[in-house]
C-alpha cells in the first residue's frame, strides 16, 4: 500500500502550483486505497467561450491523471454560474450570456475536453440541477455564512474596491454558488487554476458549514504561451488551439523556447514524473540537444489530441518544410470571392487578407507579423503593413506566415 500511496500522492502533486492541504490529501488517498472507494475529483467549467486552447487543458490533464489512478472525475458544467460570470481576474462586470449561447458553448467544450479526458469515466453534470431549484430563503442562508470583508479578500475585488470600480452584488454570489457545487456533489478534491484559489477555499468553508469533510484544493499554474513570456492567449497570438490541424500543433510546439520544454511536459502530458525528470537531466546535465525532446513533445501532444497516425503525418509534414525546405502540396485554399468582405473590391489590403484567410488572429497580430518579416507572398517578403494588392494578382498566389503556415489564394 505504501508504494501505491507514494505513487498517487506524487502524481497528484506533480506540476501543481499549490495543494491545500498536502497532509490532508495524503490521508485522503491512503483512506481511498484502504477502503477501495474512489475519490470524487471536481472540475468546474463555465462555457463562456466556444473553444479552448492548451492553456485550458492544464487542469484537464490533472483530472485525467486522477482518472488514470482510478478516481471519479466529475466535470461540472457551470450553465447556471455562467449567467453570473466568473469575476476572477476581471476588472469589470462580465457581460451576461443567453442560456442558448451557454448551451451551445457547452457542447463545444465537451467535444474538446474529451480529447483529454476519458469520456466513459467522466461524470458530466450541469450545476443548474441544484442551483435552479434554490429558493430565496436558501440563497439568503448561503450568503449569511460569508461577510463582505471575506469577499473583499479576493485580489480582484480588493483592487476594484480600492480603485473605486463598481462591484455588483451578483458577483459576490459567484464564489458562493461555485462553493455550493462542492457541497452538492460532496467533492473530495477540487481542481482549478491559480486564479481560482479563492473560489476553491470558499468551497472548503461551505462544506465545513454543511458538516462535510472539506475538499482538498489543488491549483494549477497558468500555462505560458508559445512565446515563452506571456500567458497563453488567443488575443496575443501565442496559443495552440486543441482543434487546430495536427501539423499546425506540431509546428507551434517546435517553435517554443527551450526554457519551457520541461514545464510543457509537466503540465500537458501524462508521462511519469521520473521520466520527465530524466528528460530534464538529459538536456541540462548530459547536454542533449533540446530539439529531440521538443520533437517528442510535439508528437506526443498531437497524439493525445488526435491519434498516433496523425502525429506521424504531422512530423513528416514538419520535416518536409524544415529539412527539405519544400512547400507542401496540400495547402489550404482560400477564396476571395467566397469572402463577403471582399465582394466588389478590386484591391485587397495585406492586413485584412491575413486575418480573413486565418493566418493572423487580429489586425494587430497581422501588423506584428509583417513588421517581424514573417509574411511572404509568392516567396517575396512583405514589409509594408499598408501594402495593397490587385485582386487579380492574388489569384493563385501563395501567402506564407513564418515557415509553417500557407494559404493558396483563389479569386
C-alpha positions, 0 to 999 in steps of 0.5 A: 500500500505504501508504494501505491500511496507514494505513487498517487500522492506524487502524481497528484502533486506533480506540476501543481502550483499549490495543494491545500492541504498536502497532509490532508490529501495524503490521508485522503488517498491512503483512506481511498486505497484502504477502503477501495472507494474512489475519490470524487475529483471536481472540475468546474467549467463555465462555457463562456467561450466556444473553444479552448486552447492548451492553456485550458487543458492544464487542469484537464490533464490533472483530472485525467491523471486522477482518472488514470489512478482510478478516481471519479472525475466529475466535470461540472458544467457551470450553465447556471454560474455562467449567467453570473460570470466568473469575476476572477481576474476581471476588472469589470462586470462580465457581460451576461450570456443567453442560456442558448449561447451557454448551451451551445458553448457547452457542447463545444467544450465537451467535444474538446475536453474529451480529447483529454479526458476519458469520456466513459469515466467522466461524470458530466453534470450541469450545476443548474440541477441544484442551483435552479431549484434554490429558493430565496430563503436558501440563497439568503442562508448561503450568503449569511455564512460569508461577510463582505470583508471575506469577499473583499479578500479576493485580489480582484475585488480588493483592487476594484474596491480600492480603485473605486470600480463598481462591484455588483452584488451578483458577483459576490454570489459567484464564489458562493454558488461555485462553493455550493457545487462542492457541497452538492456533489460532496467533492473530495478534491477540487481542481482549478487554476491559480486564479481560482484559489479563492473560489476553491477555499470558499468551497472548503468553508461551505462544506465545513458549514454543511458538516462535510469533510472539506475538499482538498484544493489543488491549483494549477499554474497558468500555462505560458504561451508559445512565446515563452513570456506571456500567458497563453492567449488567443488575443496575443497570438501565442496559443495552440488551439486543441482543434487546430490541424495536427501539423499546425500543433506540431509546428507551434510546439517546435517553435517554443523556447527551450526554457519551457520544454520541461514545464510543457511536459509537466503540465500537458502530458501524462508521462511519469514524473521520473521520466520527465525528470530524466528528460530534464537531466538529459538536456541540462546535465548530459547536454542533449540537444533540446530539439529531440525532446521538443520533437517528442513533445510535439508528437506526443501532444498531437497524439493525445489530441488526435491519434498516433497516425496523425502525429506521424503525418504531422512530423513528416509534414514538419520535416518536409518544410524544415529539412527539405525546405519544400512547400507542401502540396496540400495547402489550404485554399482560400477564396476571395470571392467566397469572402463577403468582405471582399465582394466588389473590391478590386484591391485587397489590403495585406492586413485584412487578407491575413486575418480573413484567410486565418493566418493572423488572429487580429489586425494587430497580430497581422501588423506584428507579423509583417513588421517581424518579416514573417509574411511572404507572398509568392516567396517575396517578403512583405514589409509594408503593413499598408501594402495593397494588392490587385485582386487579380494578382492574388489569384493563385498566389501563395501567402506564407506566415513564418515557415509553417503556415500557407494559404493558396489564394483563389479569386 
